[in-house]
Amino acid sequence: MAVSGPPYPRRARPTELAVGWLFLQGCASMSTPATPVTSIDPLVGKWSGTVTIGQSVGFFYLTINPDRTLIAIWGDITSRGTVSVANGQATYQMSPPPQEGSFKLYRGKGKPQLYMENMTGSFYATVTPEN
């Protein structure tokens, strides 16, 4: 009799869990339209979640201040930048490394979600408020 797989359940690695969480968060975001951002107020605060850069997934921490400055931390990188709001859309610029892109705010059931993507699509993060 052939046996397939180990006789016990395999535990998911942290990276697999993060990817799964990111997938579920992305699905939740896609089910409601993005909320227009007309001021910095709904973005202000501490956020945390995951970042995907290429094929790598890791933890991501974002602080957006009322003065429109931001601090983003992932891996061993701490990046500083600014947030702009115009025509219902929020955008960011930060470095190092040089990044610029957009924010999309989703408000549905549960906590709000902030989706951050750079212009090339090689960097994106999904975060929720830390409270």
C-alpha positions in Angstrom: 0.0 0.0 0.0 1.5 3.4 -1.0 1.4 6.2 1.5 1.4 9.7 0.3 2.7 12.5 2.5 3.9 12.4 6.1 1.7 10.6 8.7 1.2 14.0 10.5 0.0 17.3 9.3 2.7 19.6 8.1 2.9 23.0 9.8 2.8 26.1 7.7 5.9 28.2 7.6 5.6 32.0 8.6 6.0 33.0 5.0 3.2 30.8 3.9 1.0 32.2 6.6 1.8 35.8 5.5 1.0 35.0 1.9 -2.3 33.4 2.9 -3.1 36.4 5.1 -2.2 38.8 2.2 -4.4 36.8 -0.2 -7.4 36.9 2.2 -6.8 40.7 2.8 -6.6 41.3 -0.9 -9.9 39.4 -1.5 -11.6 41.4 1.2 -10.3 44.7 -0.4 -11.5 43.7 -3.8 -15.1 43.1 -2.6 -15.7 46.8 -1.8 -14.8 49.8 -3.9 -11.9 52.0 -2.7 -13.0 55.0 -0.6 -12.0 58.4 -2.1 -9.4 60.1 0.0 -10.1 63.8 0.3 -7.9 64.6 3.3 -5.0 63.1 5.3 -7.2 62.4 8.3 -8.4 58.8 7.4 -4.7 57.8 6.8 -3.2 59.2 9.9 -2.0 56.6 12.4 0.0 53.5 12.8 -0.7 50.6 10.4 0.8 47.1 10.1 0.5 44.2 7.7 2.5 42.6 4.9 4.6 43.8 2.0 5.4 42.0 -1.2 8.5 42.9 -3.2 8.9 40.6 -6.2 8.4 37.1 -4.8 9.3 38.0 -1.2 6.7 38.6 1.5 7.4 40.2 4.8 6.0 42.3 7.7 5.4 46.0 7.1 4.9 48.8 9.5 3.6 52.2 8.4 3.1 55.5 10.3 1.4 58.4 8.7 1.5 61.7 10.5 -0.9 64.7 10.4 1.8 66.8 8.8 1.7 64.4 5.8 5.0 62.7 6.6 5.4 58.9 6.7 7.8 56.3 8.0 7.7 52.8 6.6 9.6 49.9 8.0 10.1 46.4 6.5 13.0 44.0 6.9 16.0 46.1 7.8 14.8 49.1 5.9 13.4 52.3 7.4 12.1 54.6 4.7 10.8 58.2 5.2 8.6 60.2 2.9 5.6 62.3 2.3 1.9 61.8 1.4 -0.1 63.9 -1.0 -3.8 64.1 -1.4 -5.5 65.4 -4.5 -8.7 64.7 -6.5 -9.8 61.9 -4.1 -6.5 60.0 -4.4 -3.6 59.7 -2.0 0.0 59.2 -3.2 3.3 58.8 -1.6 7.0 59.4 -2.2 9.7 57.8 0.1 13.3 56.8 0.2 15.5 54.8 0.6 15.0 53.0 -1.7 13.3 55.6 -3.9 9.6 54.7 -4.1 6.5 56.5 -5.3 3.0 55.2 -5.8 -0.5 55.3 -4.6 -2.7 54.4 -1.6 -6.1 52.9 -1.8 -8.3 53.0 1.3 -11.0 50.3 1.7 -13.7 50.7 4.3 -16.0 47.7 4.5 -16.9 45.5 7.3 -14.3 45.3 10.1 -11.1 47.4 10.1 -10.2 49.7 7.3 -7.5 48.5 4.9 -4.9 50.6 3.2 -3.3 49.2 0.0 0.0 50.7 -1.1 1.5 50.1 -4.5 4.5 51.6 -6.2 4.3 52.9 -9.8 6.1 49.8 -11.2 3.9 47.3 -9.4 7.0 45.6 -7.9 6.2 46.7 -4.3 2.9 46.6 -2.6 1.7 46.4 1.0 -1.7 45.8 2.6 -2.1 47.2 6.1 -4.7 47.7 8.8 -4.7 50.1 11.7 -2.8 49.1 14.9 -5.2 49.8 17.7 
